[in-house]
Amino acid sequence: MLDAWAKTPELKVAYDQLLGGAFTKATAGPVLGPHRQIREIVADQLEKLFLGQTDPQSAITEAAQGANEALADYAERVG
C-alpha cells in the first residue's frame, strides 16, 4: 500500500480523510433501515409473479404495502 501511495499520492486522500474525520451520526455510514425486510418482501412478490400466483399490478401493490408497513414500523421504533 505504501508503494501505491508513493506512486499515486491521491489514493491516500480518502484514507487520510477517514482517519482524520470526525465520528458523528452524520459520518457513521448509511442508515439502511428495514432494507433486508423490504428486499424480502419484493423477492416474495417476484416469486409469486414468476410462479403465476399473482398478476404484476397485485405484486407491485402488495410489495409497496409491505414496504410501507416496514418503513412505518422502523420509523416508529427509531423515531
C-alpha atoms as one frame of an Amber mdcrd trajectory, in Angstrom:
protein
   0.000   0.000   0.000   2.836   2.388   0.823   4.297   1.811  -2.633   0.935
   2.569  -4.262   0.610   5.781  -2.237   4.157   6.794  -3.205   3.386   6.285
  -6.910  -0.115   7.790  -6.757  -0.446  10.093  -3.713  -4.088  10.955  -4.418
  -5.016   7.386  -3.445  -4.129   8.237   0.159  -6.566  11.163   0.386  -9.643
   9.082   1.238  -7.669   7.058   3.775  -6.452  10.217   5.487  -9.953  11.674
   5.476 -11.378   8.573   7.122  -8.728   8.612   9.829  -8.838  12.342  10.440
 -12.554  12.965  10.126 -14.991  13.456  12.958 -17.102  10.498  14.044 -20.716
  11.634  14.307 -24.136  10.272  13.377 -23.746  12.025  10.039 -20.437  10.297
   9.276 -21.163   6.886  10.789 -22.335   5.426   7.478 -25.613   4.810   5.721
 -28.819   4.127   7.560 -30.427   1.243   5.761 -33.468   0.937   7.969 -35.600
  -2.057   7.034 -33.605  -2.758   3.859 -33.436  -6.525   4.440 -37.160  -6.809
   5.156 -38.103  -4.763   2.093 -35.792  -6.836  -0.098 -37.507  -9.994   1.183
 -40.967  -8.513   0.579 -40.072  -7.644  -3.014 -38.453 -11.059  -3.574 -41.579
 -12.823  -2.283 -43.801 -10.857  -4.656 -41.475 -11.519  -7.589 -41.544 -15.227
  -6.813 -45.354 -15.218  -6.757 -45.376 -13.314 -10.033 -42.972 -15.712 -11.745
 -44.934 -18.723 -10.487 -48.153 -17.260 -11.868 -49.661 -16.886  -8.398 -50.310
 -13.151  -8.830 -50.503 -10.528 -11.546 -47.999  -7.678 -11.960 -50.243  -4.952
 -10.528 -51.097  -7.021  -7.452 -47.431  -7.859  -6.919 -46.499  -4.180  -7.052
 -49.358  -3.220  -4.752 -48.506  -5.912  -2.204 -44.789  -5.101  -2.308 -45.481
  -1.382  -1.829 -47.866  -2.043   1.055 -45.393  -4.364   2.764 -42.520  -1.936
   2.231 -44.561   0.966   3.571 -45.501  -1.044   6.658 -41.857  -1.975   7.254
 -40.818   1.669   6.870 -43.565   2.867   9.216 -42.583   0.273  11.816 -38.951
   1.296  11.528 -39.798   4.998  11.823 -41.897   4.286  14.921 -39.095   2.320
  16.589 -36.278   4.698  15.685 -38.108   7.970  15.904
